[in-house]
Amino acid sequence: MQTSMRRKGNCWDNAPMESFFGTLKTESLHHYRFATREQARQMIFEYIEVFYNRTRRHAKIGNQIPADFAKQFYANSQIAA
């Protein structure tokens, strides 16, 4: 990966990822101690794939679940095409 920062002090490019990592830490990782990296990897995968994408509602997409929003988006784009 290559960063996309344009100039010194421009934090807007990184804001969405910083927000996500903050949410990940607050809602999941701070509650556990991991003995191995594999345990941490599994918890992060479960948080993103099970909770964040399929259970947690997101205000930016009208309080919908991301998986449902994606299905609706692709269904509407199929109809328009």
C-alpha positions in Angstrom: 0.0 0.0 0.0 1.0 3.5 -0.6 -0.2 6.4 1.5 -2.2 9.1 -0.2 -1.4 12.1 2.0 -1.0 15.2 -0.2 0.9 17.5 2.1 2.0 17.9 5.7 -0.9 18.4 8.1 -3.6 17.1 5.8 -5.3 14.5 7.8 -8.5 14.0 5.8 -7.3 11.1 3.7 -6.7 9.0 6.8 -9.8 9.9 8.7 -12.1 7.0 7.7 -9.5 4.4 8.6 -8.7 6.1 11.9 -12.4 6.1 12.7 -12.7 2.4 11.9 -9.7 1.4 13.9 -11.0 3.4 16.9 -14.3 1.7 16.6 -12.7 -1.7 16.3 -10.6 -1.1 19.4 -13.4 0.3 21.5 -16.1 -2.3 20.6 -13.9 -5.3 20.5 -10.2 -5.4 21.2 -9.9 -3.6 24.5 -12.1 -6.3 26.1 -9.6 -9.1 25.5 -6.0 -10.3 26.1 -4.7 -12.5 23.4 -2.1 -15.2 24.0 -1.2 -15.5 20.3 -1.5 -13.5 17.1 -3.8 -16.1 15.7 -6.3 -15.5 18.4 -6.1 -11.7 17.7 -6.5 -12.3 14.0 -9.5 -14.6 14.5 -11.2 -12.0 16.8 -10.6 -9.2 14.3 -12.0 -11.3 11.5 -15.0 -12.2 13.5 -15.6 -8.6 14.5 -15.5 -7.3 10.9 -17.2 -10.2 9.1 -19.8 -11.2 11.6 -20.6 -8.1 13.7 -19.5 -5.0 11.7 -20.7 -6.0 8.3 -23.8 -8.2 9.2 -25.1 -6.9 12.6 -24.0 -3.4 13.4 -26.1 -0.6 11.9 -24.3 2.3 10.3 -25.7 5.9 10.5 -24.0 7.0 7.3 -26.1 4.5 5.3 -29.4 5.2 6.8 -29.0 3.0 9.9 -28.8 -0.1 7.7 -26.6 -3.1 8.0 -23.8 -2.9 5.4 -24.5 -6.3 4.0 -28.2 -5.3 3.4 -27.1 -2.0 1.9 -24.8 -3.7 -0.5 -27.5 -6.2 -1.6 -30.0 -3.3 -2.1 -27.4 -1.3 -4.1 -26.5 -4.1 -6.4 -30.2 -5.0 -6.9 -31.0 -1.4 -7.9 -28.0 -1.2 -10.2 -29.1 -4.5 -12.0 -32.6 -2.9 -12.5 -31.1 0.3 -13.9 -28.8 -1.5 -16.3 
